[in-house]
Amino acid sequence: MLPKFDPGDIVYISRQHDGVDPADIGAICACRLVTGETYLKQVLKGSRAGTFTLRSYNAADMEDCDLEWATPIRAVTPRQARRFH
């Protein structure tokens, strides 16, 4: 099962480059499409060279996407972990 993110979770990334590092294929990443949208998805190879399939926990695969960049998620702080009582 892929990770699930909830409203209010804080997702930490550290982007060091444009493009997609081959080492990040299979990782859950913050992904920026060339059209400007940004998603949190698992990055997989697309069916055409230079494209990628983006897989989600709760949605259909987005196939053969052109990415501006993708960078792995470094850490997540769940919304519940920030509550103090």
VENTA-V984874 format. One line per field, one symbol per residue. ss: DSSP state (H for helix, E for strand, - for the rest). phi: phi as a letter, one per 20 degrees, with the letter a starting at -180 (. if undefined). A space follows every 50 residues. Layout:
ss = ???
phi = ???
//
This chain:
ss = ---------EEEE-----E--HHH---EEEEEE----EEEEEEEE----- -EEEE------EEEE-EEEEEEEEEEE-HHHH---
phi = .efcddgnfdddcbedaencfgfefneececdffeofccdbfecfeedgn dceddcfcbfgdeleedfabbffeacdfgffeecc
//
